[in-house]
């Protein structure tokens, strides 16, 4: 049995209770590690809460830039949307958090890694598979799967042990947030027929802004500018969240298939992520060759599925990333996005690497396209179908001999 564990600490209900429970029930020394991936809030207060809950040490790591540059750029390059809708808000942060936790485990000579995930959720898979990939020697401890407390009982446990938590019995939402978006679940949202309460939304509140256009610039698949102003990706993403979110765009309400086989009603808001994926995919339509574009579209759902399932460090993900990275060498240019209340729509794009040729595309007179060549092309292209059709007529006329 491990004696010292590094706990993935968020400062929420489950991980705050976990600190005290691991110490009280298992006699473990707990090092709480909180990774800042853009969730906001007072992280120093989070660190102090961990110590007050019984941690022997508490560390806050700034992972925002690493998250943006090394994880989110790959997700954008793959236009990653799980089941065609969810931009993997929570899933994408987990491998980075585990990577940083493993580093801390080595620093503190810990022999175990703990998380606050439930037995029904996806995150338990992501944390544990990533840990086994990076540090299989660490023992994995999942207290929430062990203690069998309901959410209300966990709140009572926290109250009895003097643990301050940012949740009440009246508002039982579970929220996970980072710079890619927010995930909101639990409470009345568990009934899929209930409309999401207006008070759950924070990033996508329509402020009644006038309609406007913004132009997003890309260099090799990575957003680098807004309206001609150059900035790093982390800054740009924050600005996109602010601009696009102010029009109320970026909400998702869906029934999702979890890795553990459960269907779950999930609500998300990801204004910057969804807008950038929209722009990026549109620019690819102009700059990627047809067969490459079609094959990439076929592989994108698999990339999203691997990320969702916690297989970030798998050989297949490594191979897919190599493919995606190669395609992004051609994705440079600008995309114009039109914003109005509740809506974001691409209405223009341009690129020096564009494969769109006006002289070829126009139906007006053109010297670049020889119309007479079309007849031979169509005849050869349809030759297989024509041969098949002749055989069908032969069978019908010959009594199917």
Secondary structure, DSSP 8 states (H G I E B T S, - for coil): --SEEEEE--SSHHHHHHHHHHHHHH--EEEEEEEESS--S-HHHHHHHHHHHT-SEEEEEE-HHHIIIIIIHHHHHTT--BTTTB--TTHHHHHHHHHHHHHHHHHTT--EEEE---SSSSHHHHHHHHHHHH-TTSEEEEHHHHH---HHHHHHHHHHTT---S--SS---EEEEETTEEEEESGGGGSTTS---GGG-SS--------EEEEEEEETTEEEEETTEE--HHHHHHHHHHHHHTTT--EEEEEEE-TTS-EEEEEEE-HHHHHHHHHHHHHHHHHS-HHHHHHHHHHHHHHHHHHHTT-TTSHHHHHHHHHHHHHGGG--EEEEEEEETTEEEEEEEE-TT----HHHH-SS--SS--TTHHHHHHHHHTHHHHHHHHHHHHHHHTTT-
